[in-house]
Amino acid sequence: MILVVGATGDLGGRVARQLRLEGQDVRCLVRQRSDDTGLRELGMEVVRGDLTEPASLKAACQGVDTVIATATAIGRRLAGTSPATIRAVDEQGMSSLVDVAEAAGVRRFVYMSFAGADEVIGTPLDRAKLAIERRLTSSAMQTVIVRSDAFQEVHLAPMARFDMAAGKAAVIGKGDTKRRWVATDDVAALLSAVALEPDPPVLIEVGGPESLTKNEAIAFAEELIHHKMKVRHMPRPIARLAIRLLNRRNDALSSLFGAGLLGDLREATWDDKPLRQRGINPKPARDFLREQARELT
Ligand SMILES: NC(=O)c1ccc[n+]([C@@H]2O[C@H](COP(=O)([O-])OP(=O)(O)OC[C@H]3O[C@@H](n4cnc5c(N)ncnc54)[C@H](OP(=O)(O)O)[C@@H]3O)[C@@H](O)[C@H]2O)c1
């Protein structure tokens, strides 16, 4: 039995569906009020629970061989639909899940982190990811930490102020650091693969096939939409200040700025090898932008 924690989310949903379509027994931990229809329709078992309620995690972990944890509060916090903080969910809640999984005899724990997580920017999400990575490496369970570069569907999209329809983009820092934006589907395929393969590595850092700066991505988008985009720049010192000021008042926005700043500071030393080695043919960032441009017409 594989337990997916975060299956009502974008990445977690793709992972759960893929494993189910491969014939795996999949159980999902789903919050009380979240819609589980799609998961049940595919024959997945649903256990109601919440990372912030440790007692609810026991039943979810019972009889489980592998846990895949993709849950995060950041998206729900940005949307204003979660009162629980990143610290409460991503750090304390995830730590409870590791404890409960260990006690329940779970063999393997696959944890979704982000590439460059060891570069400390000091956001609530950084702290949570590093704390859980540390906790897992001292765990008795076989651990697989997947650190991926930013998702194309999030960071080359309006949510992260890369808006081809509106002709607007935001750049944190200089925008000339090489990135490897990766397709969410490719990361989902990777997580599904490492949940099942016999001897996965403890740490995987991964990105998409193309090495591209934010400025290059904007220039390419401009070619596709046949006009200049209005680009707003946030210098690195301002981003650092905003991150610090927002830390307590808006943990999600602070973490989002942190992800943007990290992408400007840390050149991708990872690549798409972990995907190709597993037979995944990763989508280049330019192909994603082409698709977005086609949808506009
Ligand atoms: N976006 C990127 O560029 C990027 C890059 C690298 C790594 N990552 C990592 O990839 C993952 C993103 O996953 P995603 O796209 O599936 O996120 P998502 O769409 O925002 O979904 C978040 C999931 O977490 C669940 N969740 C939130 N609070 C919870 C709680 N208290 N208890 C239990 N579950 C809770 C949500 O459940 P509800 O539906 O009930 O709210 C949902 O299933 C995260 O771990 C993120 O850090 C993202």
The ligand as an ORCA input file, in Angstrom:
! r2SCAN-3c Opt
* xyz 0 1
  N       5.640     24.798     -7.211
  C       6.928     24.597     -7.409
  O       7.545     25.232     -8.279
  C       7.675     23.593     -6.571
  C       9.034     23.408     -6.775
  C       9.703     22.455     -6.027
  C       9.012     21.723     -5.082
  N       7.691     21.939     -4.876
  C       6.985     21.121     -3.881
  O       6.018     20.327     -4.553
  C       4.872     20.182     -3.743
  C       3.696     20.877     -4.431
  O       2.609     20.070     -4.396
  P       1.246     20.439     -5.129
  O       1.541     21.078     -6.419
  O       0.440     19.200     -5.124
  O       0.664     21.555     -4.118
  P      -0.846     22.051     -4.015
  O      -1.541     21.894     -5.309
  O      -0.815     23.387     -3.351
  O      -1.511     21.002     -3.007
  C      -1.217     20.996     -1.651
  C      -1.717     19.705     -1.043
  O      -1.374     19.712      0.358
  C      -2.565     19.419      1.075
  N      -2.557     20.022      2.400
  C      -2.486     21.338      2.706
  N      -2.579     21.486      4.038
  C      -2.733     20.250      4.568
  C      -2.905     19.746      5.886
  N      -2.961     20.560      6.939
  N      -3.035     18.409      6.061
  C      -3.008     17.569      4.987
  N      -2.862     17.983      3.724
  C      -2.728     19.307      3.516
  C      -3.677     20.010      0.225
  O      -4.915     19.487      0.657
  P      -6.302     20.320      0.442
  O      -6.712     20.054     -0.981
  O      -7.195     19.734      1.451
  O      -5.995     21.766      0.702
  C      -3.236     19.530     -1.145
  O      -3.550     18.181     -1.334
  C       5.200     20.842     -2.422
  O       5.778     19.942     -1.529
  C       6.178     21.917     -2.855
  O       7.003     22.387     -1.817
  C       7.007     22.847     -5.621
*
